[in-house]
Every structure is written in C-alpha cells, then in structure tokens.
C-alpha cells in the first residue's frame, strides 16, 4: 500500500518501508497517483523541477532504481514487476485500492452516487489507515516531505456534495 495523504509512506506485507529522500518520495507519489497507467518520464521531471537540470532523466532513473530496491528487493537486476519500465516512462502496478488517495477518491465518488455524504468515504479511509499502519510503526514526520505537484493533484477529481432536503 502507498500513502500520499500526508507524508508519503509505503508498506509491504504490513511493514513500513523507507520511502527515501524528498525527491524520491515525490517520484513515488506521482507514480502512485498514476497507478496502473504509464507515467511519462517528462511528468516525473516536471514534478521534481521547475527548471530541469542537465541529467534530470538520469536523476529520475536513479530514484526509480532506488524505489525498485525498496519495493522489490528480490527482483532481477534489470526491470521490475511492480515498478515497470514502459515506453517513455514507468508504471507502478498496484492492486485497486492500494493507494490511499485513489481509494478515497473512489469511495467518495461512490458515496456521492449513493447520496450517503462524505462519511462513508472517510470511514473507508480511516479503516485502511488503521489496518495499514501498525501501532508499532506510526508514520514518521518527514522533514522536507514533498507537497504533491499540481499535475499529480489533478489526477484526483473533486466531488461536489448536494443537499438532499
């Protein structure tokens, strides 16, 4: 599971894993918000820098390699199953609901369709948070943790709640 609502966190088999330095966390967050789809390298570069330095693509690749080492420690040296190289970018292959923000957006949309209000979505988010974060591993405060860039935030759709009188 990947958490991007709050500090960027990642778990495997119920164990909190190190998400790495701020830029690496931002790469993970952008990939997580695009889970199941190809995220172009250029989107990752744009998320990291307003003015990309020379070698920006190499720096992104370095973060991808470090994330693969964390997410798939037993993988072969080249490529990965969970964090795959695809034409022009990368794809984080996660089960549906494995990214807190995407699960929350889905639950919120479902609650809006059912007319139940945001409480149902919040309950789902809290339930996932409680089961994903063991009491012995509270989420650490991460100094310099990245805020999600605009393009990553745009992957989440706002929901407007109507009043039912």
N, C-alpha and C positions, 0 to 999 in steps of 0.2 A: 504494500500500500504506500502511496505517496501523499503527503500532506502539504498543501500550498496555502491553506487558510491559516495564516500565522507563520511561524518560522517554517522554512522548507525542511521536511523530515521524510525519511524513507524507512520502511520496515520490511524485513523478510522473515517469514516464519515467526512472527510476533516479536522479533528482535530489532531494536532501533539500530540503524546503521549510520555511519558517519556520512553526512551529505557533502562534506568538503568545504572549501573556501567559498566566499560570497559569489564569485563568478560561476563556479561550478554549480552552486545551488540554483542560480538563475537559469543556467542551461537545463538543469533537471526540471525546474518549474515550467519552463516553456515547453519542453518535451512532454511533460505530464499533462499539461493543458491541451496538448495536441495528441494525446494518447490514441493509438490505433490509426493515426494518419501520418503521412510523411511531413516532416517539418524541414523546410529548406534551410540549408546552411546559412543563407543570407539573412533569414529571420533570426537565427541564433546570433549572428554577428551584430545585427541591428539591435538586438536586445541587450547586448553587452556594451556597446559603444555608440555614442553619437557620431564620433569621427573614428572609424575603424583604423587601427594601426596597421602598418605593414606586417604581414604574417598573421593577421586576425584569424584566417581559416585554420592555420596551424595551431593556434591557441585553442580554438573551438575543438579541434580534433584531440588535443591534449586533455581537455575536460571530458570529452566522450570516452577516451581510453580510461581515465580515472573512474568515471561513473560505471563503466563496464566492469572494472575490477571490483567495485563495491557491490554492484547488482548481481553479477555472475562470476563469483570468484573461481569457479571450476571450469570456466569456458575455455575453448581453444584460443590460442594467441590472436588469431585474426577473426574479426566479426563477432557477432553475438546473436543470441536468440531473442533475448528480452529487449536489448537496445541494438537494433539492426541498422546497418547502413543500407540506404535505399538511394535510388537515382537522385543526386543533387542534395541529399540531406540524410536525416536519421528518423527512425520510427521507434517510439517506446511502446512495446507490445504488452499491454496490461489488460487484465480481466475487467469487464464492465464494473464500475463502482469502485475501482481500486484507487481512484484519485478523488480526494475529499471534495474539492471544488466542483468537479464534474458530477459526482454523485449528488451533491447538494443541489446543483442546478437542475438535474433530472428530477429529484424529489420535489423541488419547488414547483417545477412545471406540472408535475403530476398532481400535486396538492391544489394548484390553481385550477386545473381541469376538473378536479373533484369538488372544488368550491370549499375546501376544508381550511383554507388560510395557511399561513406560513408555519404554524405549529407542527404540522406533520413533517415537513422538511427539516425543521430544527431538531425534532426528536430523532429523526434518522441520522442527522449529522452528529448529534451527541452520542447516540448509540455506537456509531462507527468509531468515534473518537475514544470512547471508553474501552472498546474492545481492542483497538489498535495500539493504544498506549498503555503498556503495563504500569502499574503503580510504582514499580521499582525503576522505571525509565521515563520520568516525566520529560516533556520536550524541553531541551535546553534553550536558554536565551542565547541567540547567536549574534554577537556584536557584528555590525555591518551587514546583517542579513539583507538581501536584496528585496526591493519592492518589485512587484510584477510590472513589467513594461506594458504600455498601452496595447500593443498588439496581442499580448497574452491575455490581458483583461478582456479584450474584445471577443475572445472565444466563449466567454460566459455571457449568456443572454439575460437581460433584466426581465423580471416578471412584474406585471402590474396587478395589484390585488384590487378587485372590485368590491363594492359594498353590496351585500345581499340583504335588503330590508324586508 
